[in-house]
Amino acid sequence: MQIALTRAVALNMHPDNKSRTYFVVVSRRGDGAFPFCWEIQRRRQAMGVKVSGSGYRSYRAAQDAGSEALAKFLDDFSEEAERSR
C-alpha cells in the first residue's frame, strides 16, 4: 500500500500535473476473465486523443498499469515542452 501511495503522490507532484489536471479512470467492461481497463483523462477539457489500455484481470492491475502510463505520458509531455522552448 505504501508503494501505491508514494506513486500516487509522485504523480500528483509531477511538474506538469501539479493541479491534478491529468488522472487515470479505471472501469470494468464485461464479465470475462480480463474485464478491467484504464484511461487517462484531463479535467475541464477533452484531450483530443484517447490514451487507454484494456485486458486486465483486476482493478488494481489496471490502476497500476494506468498509473505507469500516466507517468510516462507526463514525462513525454515535459520533454516535448522542453524541446519546443
Helices and strands as residue ranges (DSSP letters): H 2-13, E 22-28, E 36-42, E 51-56, H 59-83
